Amino acid sequence: MLPPDPIANWELGDVRAEVVFFHLVDPSLLVDQVPAGLIPVPLRERAKRDAAAAAFLARRPEYEEHVFGGLGFVALDTMRLDGSPLGAKASKVTWYAGATCRVEDST
């Protein structure tokens, strides 16, 4: 479950290494996890502007309602959350996960 105010501004500095895994998420897993006002963007919508997504859906149309997401691991020297530093300047490894969403009243 997400915290009540999950919108935050992250600043990552001096990135030295990054590994990102991209994946598709079954939209039924996001039903109670996405904050009010955000709508997960299905892969069929992403495919309208992303040639790789369109090519994938041409081969695997059963995934058209799934949501594109990412899981990343980053080694960096500085990290700030909402303007406040997180710890002293030192080598940090952090991870992040996300799914593509849009604001409810946007198109």
Order of alpha helices (4+ residues) and beta strands (2+ residues): beta-beta-beta-alpha-alpha-beta-beta-beta-beta-beta
